[in-house]
Amino acid sequence: MKLAEALILRVDTQKNIARLRDRLLLNAKVQAGDTPAEEPETLMRELDNATGSLVDLICSINRTNAATLVGDKTIAELLAERDARIAQANILRAFLKEAANKVDRYSTKEIATVSTVDVAAKQHELDDLAKRIRQMDTKIQELNWLTEIV
């Protein structure tokens, strides 16, 4: 199985677990004398099996990511760098939005505010960072479809 397939299966398993949760909650109580639409014990066994499958999938994915080298880095290291750069880009995007925000003064007696950075230059840096993130993501996606799961 390819890594990408395992990732898709992981998402499907997580969705199945969420559905089992909802079904369990719907069958947690009934009126006295009634029976539940689905047997909670059966649903709990299904949940246990699905959770076990999810654990196995996540462990296989993590082992594969840690063992697969791409140049001098593993897939796990590429993922960590991409996630950290995404967080950095989100913070910079919010900062630049605030820095670019003009505050209108109603009179000359009001205190003027000015940006603490060259917004256009920093936006260019953010664009470069976003491009690097897209390139990393493309490489990771490619590796996901080429790498066999461990």
Secondary structure, DSSP 8 states (H G I E B T S, - for coil): -BHHHHHHHHHHHHHHHHHHHHHHHHTS---TT---SS-HHHHHHHHHHHHHHHHHHHHHHHHHHHH-EETTEEHHHHHHHHHHHHHHHHHHHHHHHHHH-----SSTTS-----SS-HHHHHHHHHHHHHHHHHHHHHHHHHHHH-B--
